[in-house]
């Protein structure tokens, strides 16, 4: 799957960033919480929309990989990424 929204969208309340993944036969709505950006990509608490998008862009490969994993686990369902989704489980 590939990210198709070149400019992911920051929610008006700045609590999440929305984006879409698409593959040969599907398109999935995705969102990443601000909490996940804080925990995984060091987003400052007072960050504005521009800084949120920068953090998202900096972590894009990892974000897409985690989102794709969730899509495979629950095909066709919207994906919401939280800080827990980025934890390494052994």
N, C-alpha and C positions, 0 to 999 in steps of 0.2 A: 504494500500500500504506500501511497505517497501523500504528503501534505499538499492540499490543493489551494488553500487560502494563503496567498502570499503575504497578506497582512491579517494575521489573526486579530480578533476583535476583543477589546477589553470591555467588560461589563461596566455599566454606568456607576455601579457602587464599588468598582475596582476589587471585587472579591473573586473574580475568575477571568480567564482568557478562553474564548471559544475559538475552535478551529475545526476543520473537517479533514478526514482521511478518505482517500478513494482508492479502490483497487479495480481490477478488470471487471468485476461484477457487482461491486457494492460501493456505497458511500456512507460514512458514519460520522455523525455529529459528535464532537469531543469538547471537553472543557478541562481546564487545569486550574485548580484552586490557588488562590494567593498564598495560602498556607504552604502548599507544596513548593511554590516559587521561593518563599521565605526559607524553608528548611533545606531545599536542595540546591538552590542557585543564589543564595545570599542576597535576596531582595531586601533592601532597607525598609523598615516599617512605614516611613513617610514617602515611599516611592510613588511617583506620578505614573500616568499611563505610558509615557515614553520610556521610562526606566523599566516598567513591567514588560513592555515589548522587547526591550534590549535583553533582559534576563531570559525571556522566552527564546529569543533568537540565539543567544549564547548556548542554551541547553537543548536546542532544537533536535539534534540527533538522538539524544537520550530520551527526550520527551516522546518523540515519534516511536522509538523502540518500545517504550513502556506502553504507549497507547495501542500499538499493534499487538502486543502480547494480550492486552485486555480484550481486543476485538476477537482474537482467536479463541479466547475462553468463552466469550458470549457473543457469537456472531449476530449481527443485525441490531444489537442494543446500543444505545448511546453510551459513550465512555466518559466517566468523570474521574480525573486523576487527582489523587490526594497525596499527601506526604507519605502515607503508608505504602503506596504503590511503588515507591522508589527505594524501599528498605531491602537490603540484601538478606535473604532467608537461607539458612543452611540446614 
